[in-house]
Amino acid sequence: MADEPTPQLNDVLGALVSGVAHARRVADSEVMRIARFYRNHEHLNGLTVPRLRIDRIAIDLPILVDRVVPAVNAKWHAPSDIAAQSRQHLTESVQAMKQLLAQGHHELEPDIAGLALKLIELITPTWLDDFEKLQASRLQLLINLMKRTAAAEAASDVMIQDEVGHSTEELLRSLLKELLVTLVDKNHDSKSNGSGHSALIENTMVSDAITKLIQDIRSRTEQNCLLTATTPAGLDVRVDTEAIKNAGSPNSMTRLRMVLTEEGLEWSTEENDDGDVKWKLLPE
């Protein structure tokens, strides 16, 4: 018994809420059984099927607060490790994108698709080495800046992921555009229309192929940059009857009073222009 983990207040609240929700699910399942019985009964099939709906539940629960559990701030991996992971993700995404473009599985304009494919082919191991080094350096500068502003001590996992993701996207976008400018200048006559070159470069950078590539690397880097996530502060509590009885005085306990009100959700379908149907949960 002594080795059992002490429940926290969020565990108690979560158990109460999930217990009520589960009770509603059990009740709805029973309603389905009753509805089938009504439908097949010669005298009941014209009557309304009874259904229990939970409007509000008032809970008054005595608890004992043992101690405050301090919050634990998020920690991220070393910049070199994050950069190495980004390089691996980029290598995998580039290969997948190269196959899609080469096989024609896209809806891009021919000139943009061709330029995007040439751009992808220029992402060599040497280029990836430079990307990895630059990203590690930028992330180290970011850590140093956050430390100087005391933000690192209180940085949440959301903040860290957003900063790392933004830095990764900014660097990748800059390096790809630099490659693209060099590629366009090399393959087009310098005397030709400069504004046309700029438009081709911008259209390629905002194309689905390049946009998806950049967003994929940002997303995967954000997901893998954390060593530990943020743990908010909590309260160790006791709710068992024996412990509360042995507390002695009513002043030794805390009363948890809460009211749960039910709000239903309904499944809804949405069809896009391609005919794909997506299911969404919406308030009833």
Stockholm file with secondary structure:
# STOCKHOLM 1.0

chainA/1-284         MADEPTPQLNDVLGALVSGVAHARRVADSEVMRIARFYRNHEHLNGLTVPRLRIDRIAIDLPILVDRVVPAVNAKWHAPSDIAAQSRQHLTESVQAMKQLLAQGHHELEPDIAGLALKLIELITPTWLDDFEKLQASRLQLLINLMKRTAAAEAASDVMIQDEVGHSTEELLRSLLKELLVTLVDKNHDSKSNGSGHSALIENTMVSDAITKLIQDIRSRTEQNCLLTATTPAGLDVRVDTEAIKNAGSPNSMTRLRMVLTEEGLEWSTEENDDGDVKWKLLPE
#=GR chainA/1-284 SS CTTSCCCBHHHHHHHHHHHHHHHHHHHHHHHHHHHHHHHHCTTTTTSCCCCCCCCEEEEEEEEEEEEEECCBCCEECCHHHHHHHHHHHHHHHHHHHHHHHHTTCSCCCHHHHHHHHHHHHTCCHHHHHHHHHHHHHHHHHHHHHHHHTTCGGGCCHHHHHHHHHHHHHHHHHHHHHHHHHHHHHHHSCTTSCHHHHHHHHHHHHTSHHHHHHHHHHHHHHHHHSEEECCBCCEEEEECCHHHHHTTCSGGGSEEEEEEEECCCEEEEEEECTTSCEEEEEEEC
#=GC SS_cons         CTTSCCCBHHHHHHHHHHHHHHHHHHHHHHHHHHHHHHHHCTTTTTSCCCCCCCCEEEEEEEEEEEEEECCBCCEECCHHHHHHHHHHHHHHHHHHHHHHHHTTCSCCCHHHHHHHHHHHHTCCHHHHHHHHHHHHHHHHHHHHHHHHTTCGGGCCHHHHHHHHHHHHHHHHHHHHHHHHHHHHHHHSCTTSCHHHHHHHHHHHHTSHHHHHHHHHHHHHHHHHSEEECCBCCEEEEECCHHHHHTTCSGGGSEEEEEEEECCCEEEEEEECTTSCEEEEEEEC
//
